[in-house]
């Protein structure tokens, strides 16, 4: 018997009409699925992998030992439970459809746009007008090989931009690993912390987020930006990343962070090879089993270049949009992107298709 089971929604259909009892709605969003990929693990190895129709799940759960059956029911509940709106102070961002988080780097050395923005606050407001739901402001590059930035330097980069954006009514997140920067950004008007270290880099980070009661993105990583691409390895990358994020969720809750304030990010490109990234992208819907909204940050990543004749970062628009639509089609709630106009347009077309499919004939 398996030590642990995992359920990944698959068999997506355009609409539930005519499929009574055969399809389920994923996380209260616009995606409906007809089957689970059932993964049974024993001693860290996959011992069974099969497709299970939605209507067969109850019988399967009834066949399990009590403890494993309880685990399966909890996963099922998390897969199908609607995600609450994201609360950033007075701002509410609904998560029943995919939303765009715009990347605004105020750094001289980010991999894609370092030092490119003469008026970052103005650019941020343009991103909002183009359709972004919130702006993610970062003052430290976390590209492969990047070195840490002193807290005060990072604060001096991000705080004035956040103040200007907040004055304009923007919903803002702060992309940082440092507790001091988190506090300064939240004081300036940010409403969400996006931490690529999942609150592990700074010993005070858990306490700060818990005390401030703000939403937080916990992102998977292996290693740190200086070393993370030096031969990353996993036993089973999809399962390993899932388990690691689950452990970080539990640590955050134990520290006093409300589970409803936690978002997760599988960390594309953070300590992963091309094959690792592709396995995670293909299996994104598995992470809904953690019961938290999912953020996907694949925009302009190295994997796109590797699949397109080594295209430079500023030549990865098509691949970035393709991955954003892939995420939306697997129920991802938040898409972190550089190219806001193009991504929003793609999502509006995708949403139009969903709306038509969900309009009864």
WOUR-V426657 format. One record per pair of residues at least 24 apart in sequence whose ideal C-beta (glycine too) atoms are under 7 Angstrom apart, sorted by the first residue. I is the first residue (numbers start at 1). J is the second residue. Records with the same first field share a line. If there is no record, write none. Layout:
BEGIN
I=J + J
END
This chain:
BEGIN
1=65
2=40 + 41 + 42 + 47 + 48 + 68
3=41 + 42 + 43
4=41
5=38 + 39 + 40 + 68 + 71 + 72
6=39 + 239 + 242 + 286 + 289
7=36 + 38 + 75 + 76 + 79 + 289
8=36 + 37 + 39 + 283 + 285 + 286
9=33 + 36 + 79 + 285 + 288
10=35 + 36 + 37 + 285
11=35
12=329
14=357
15=357 + 358
17=360
21=55
22=54 + 55
23=54
24=54 + 80
25=80
26=79 + 288 + 331
27=79 + 81 + 82 + 83 + 288 + 331
28=81 + 82 + 83 + 96
29=96 + 97 + 331
30=97 + 354
31=329 + 331
41=239
44=235
46=236
75=289
78=288 + 289 + 290 + 291
79=288 + 289
81=291
83=293 + 333
84=260
86=215
87=215
88=134 + 171 + 191 + 192 + 215
89=191
91=171 + 191
93=133 + 134 + 171
95=293 + 333
97=351
98=328 + 332 + 333 + 335 + 347
99=133 + 333 + 334
100=131 + 132 + 133 + 335 + 337 + 340 + 343 + 344 + 347
101=132 + 133 + 134 + 136 + 173 + 295 + 334 + 335 + 336
102=127 + 132 + 135 + 136 + 337 + 340
103=136 + 299 + 336 + 337 + 338
104=135 + 136 + 137
105=138
106=137 + 139 + 157 + 158 + 161
107=138 + 139 + 140 + 141 + 157
109=141 + 146
110=141 + 143
111=141 + 143 + 313
112=300 + 313 + 314 + 338
113=338
114=141
120=161
121=161 + 164 + 165
124=165 + 170
125=165 + 168 + 170
127=340
128=170
130=340 + 341 + 344
131=340 + 344
132=340
133=171
134=171 + 172 + 173
135=165 + 170 + 172
136=173 + 175 + 194 + 336
137=161 + 162 + 172 + 174 + 175
138=175
140=176
142=196 + 225
143=225
144=225 + 228 + 229
145=225 + 226
146=225 + 226
147=226
151=178 + 180 + 181
154=178 + 181
155=181 + 184
158=185
159=184 + 185 + 188
162=188 + 189 + 190
163=188 + 189
177=201 + 202
178=202
179=204 + 205 + 208
182=208
183=208
186=212 + 214
192=216
195=219
196=221 + 270
197=221
198=248
199=252
206=252 + 255
207=255
209=257
210=255 + 256 + 257
214=261
215=261 + 263
216=257 + 261 + 262
217=263 + 265 + 295
218=245 + 248 + 249 + 252 + 262 + 264
219=265 + 267 + 270
220=244 + 245 + 265 + 266 + 267 + 270
221=267 + 270 + 271
222=270 + 271
223=271
228=270 + 271
232=271 + 272 + 273 + 276
234=276
237=276 + 279 + 280
238=279 + 280 + 283 + 286
241=266 + 280
242=286 + 287
245=290
246=290
249=290 + 292
262=292
263=292 + 293 + 295 + 334
264=290 + 292 + 294
265=295 + 297
268=297 + 298 + 301 + 303
269=301 + 302 + 303
274=303 + 306
277=303
278=303
281=323 + 326
284=327 + 330 + 332
285=330 + 331
288=331
293=333 + 334
294=332 + 333
295=334 + 336
296=327 + 332 + 335 + 336
297=336
298=323
299=336 + 337 + 338 + 339
300=338
317=342
321=346
325=350
END
